[in-house]
């Protein structure tokens, strides 16, 4: 698995209700119709359609290892007044180790804004998002895109019973002037500007088998295309299946949710690698 996909997995990282009075009656089939679960905003690879509530901040630490790629990411989610608006930032660090060389460094930072369109009182929760890709990675080391970019996303959450919750994702990113470094004839690194595009479709199911213990299965399919130095397109399709488990611990006004997953990746239909994903969420409240 390449480092770019490893880091993307860790980002994996004006609402309509603002113009009208929100209907807070619990509708049949809505999220709250089945009660409030103890664990809800703690997926590993997927994005759930939840924003942080007033006074709550979430800090997420991720570790992902697959083949020769290792990625660490820290994410901080911040409500803007209430749950209708949220900003977050994700800071990744990548390590790539081959037999003949190794590299490491900070990857591109992601700054995200998410307005909530439909919440727990509706049939399904729905949140679009827009992210700015900040080129903080060192492309000479093979880390980062080397150019500013944008990522647009959609997250939907639908609950079917007290024990079953599903999540659905779609996103697309575009870096119009990414930088690709290649070795020249004299051995020096030569930078080539190119266009980089990628997309993702994902779905997951969570089984609330116990109030403090959930089993989950996440599925993601990545599509990427970039212009190579000779002007041809390089396309890649990668599918990732991630079975996992998470549980919750509470101390006063803080919730700790550790989780572990076993991501299994396929490239163009063939098994590529089996990795490990470690997750820790710390959610605190001022009230």
N, C-alpha and C positions, 0 to 999 in steps of 0.2 A: 504494500500500500504506500502511495506517495505521501509526502508530508503535507501537501496542500489539502488533500482529502481528509487527512487526520485532523488538521486544524479546523476545517469546515465542520466536521462532526461536533466539535466542541462549541461552536457558535450557536459549534450546532450548535449572542450569541444561543378633523374635528368631528368626534363621534356623533352619530345621529341623536343619541340620547341627550346630548348637551342642549338640544334645541326644543326638547319637550320634557314634560314631567315623566319620570320613570315609573313604570308600573311595577310595584313591589309585591303584588299578589303572586302567590306560587301557583303556576300553571301546571296542569297535568302534562307529564312528559318532560318538564324542565329539569335542569340540573338539581335544584333544591327540592324537587318533588320527591326524590329518593333519599333526602336527608343530607347533612353535611359530613363528608368523609374526613377522617383525621389527617390523611395524606392526600395531597392533590397536585401541588405545583412542583413536582420533583421528577420529571422525566430526565433521561440521560442524553439521548441523541435528539429527541423530538422537542418541539416547542408546543407547550399547552396554551390554550386561549385564556390565560389568567394574567391579570396585572396585580401588582402589589397594592394592598389596601392602605388607607391613610395611616401614616405613622409606622409602617412596616418596611423594613429593608431586607433584601435577600442577598446573601453572599454565597457564591457557588465556586467550588474548587473541583477541577476535573483532571484526571490522568488517563491518557489513552496510549496503549502500546500495541502495535501490530507490525510484525516483520521488522524491518530496519528503521521504522518511523516511531518516534515518541513525541507526544504533545501534552503540554500542560496549559491549562487555561483558568484564569480567574475572572468571574463575572459579578458585577454589582448591579442589582435592579432597584430603581428608585421611583416611587410614586410622585407624580406631579399634582399635589393637592389631594387627589383621591384616585380610585381605581380606574377612572376613565382615561387617564393619561399616564404613561410611564416612559422613562428613559433608562437606558442601561449602557454599560460599556464592558467590553470583553478584551482582556489582555492575554495573548497567547505566547508561549515559548516553545520552540520546536527543536528536536534533535534528530538528525539523520545519520545513521551509521551503516556504511558499506564496508566490504572487505578491503577495498583499496583507499577509502577516504572516509572522513566523518566531518560533520558540520553541525553547528548549533547557533541559536540566537533568537531574539525577539521577532515574532511574526507581526503581520498587519493587525492593527487595533480596529475593532468594530464598535461604532457608536449607533445605537438603535433607539428609535421612537415608535411607540405602539399605542394607538388610540383604540379603546374598546367600543365596538359597534353593538354587540349583543352580549348580555351577561348571564348570570346564573338563573335569572327569572325567565329567560327566554327558552325556546325549544332547544337551541344549541348556543354555545358561546362562540363568538367570532371576533378575531382581532387581526387587522392588517398591520404591516410594519414596514418601515423604511430604514435602511442602515447606510451609513457612510463608511467606506473602507479607507482607513488612513494608512498610507504606505510607510509604516515604521519598520518593516522587515528589511533585512539585508539581502538583496537579491544576488549580490556577488557570492554569497554563501549558499544560494539556492533556496532562500527562505523569503517568502513574501511575493507580492505581485509587482512591486516596483512602480506603482502608479495609483492614483486615486480611483476609487470605484464606488458603485452603488449596488445595494442589494434590496430587492423588494420581496416581501413575504406575506403569506396568509396562513393563519392558524385557526383551526376549528376544533372544538371539544364537544362531544355528544355523550351523554350518559344514558344507558339503556336500563339499568336496574341499580339496586343498592350495591351490587358487587362488580358491575361491569361499566367501565368508562373507556371511551375511545378518543383518539386524537388524530387529526389529519393536517398535513403540512404541504405547502407548495412554495418554492422560492426560486428566484433567478437573480444572478449577479452579472455585472458587466464592468470590466476594467478596460476602457478604450485605449489606454497607452501603457499597457503592462511592459515590464522589462524582462527579457530573457537573455541570460548570459551563456555564451558558448565559447569553447576554446578555439582560438584562431590557429593558423598554421605555425606560428612561432611559439605557441603554448600559452599566450596571454588570453585573458578573458575578454571577449568582445560582447558588448551589449547590443541587443536588437529589440527595437520597439515593436510591439504586436498587440493585437486585440485578444482579450481573454473573456470567454463567456462560460457560464455554468448554470445548471438548474438542478432542482431536487424535488422529488415527490416522495411523501412519506405517510405512513399510517402506523398506529400502535393500538394495542389493547391492554388494559390494566385490570387485573383481577384483585379486588379488595378481599382477599381470603380471610384476613384478620384486620381489626381496626388499625393496628400498628405494623402490619406486614402486608406487602403487596407483591404479587408476581406480575411481570410485564413482558411483552414481546413487541419489539420495535422493528419496523421495516423501512428502509430508505433506499431510493434509487437515484444515483447522481449521474448527470449528463454534463460533459464538458467539451469545449472546442476551443482550440487556439491556433493561431497562424504560426507555422514553423518558419525557421530562417529562410528556407528556400521558397516560401510563399504558399506551401500546401497546408491544408487543414489537418490537424490531428484530433480525432474524436475518441472519446472514451466513455464507456457506460459501466458503472460500478454499482452493484447491489449489496446491501449490508443487512444482515439479519442479526438482531441483538436481543437474545433472551436475558432477562435480568431479574433481580430481586432488590427491594428497598424496605427499610423499616424506619420508624420514628422514635426519637427520644425527646423528652421535654424537661426543661429546667427553668422554672419561673416563667418568664415571658419569651423564652427562646426555644425554638424547635430545631433539633438536629436530625437530618435525614441522610444517613449513609446508604450507598447503593453500589452494586457490582453487576457488571454485564460482561457477556462473552460475545463480542462482535465477530461475525463470520462474514467475510467479504468474498464476492464473486466478481470477476472482471470478464465482460463479454460472455457470460454464461458459465465460465470455468471457475472452480474454487481457487481462490488466491491465498488467503491467509486466515488464521484464527488469532484473535487478539484478546486483550483484557481492557476493561473500562472501569475506572474507580471514580466515584462521585460522592461529594459531600456538600450538603446545603445547610447553611446556618441562617435562620430567619428570626429576626428580632423585632420587637414592638416597643414603642415608647409609651404606649397607653395600656 
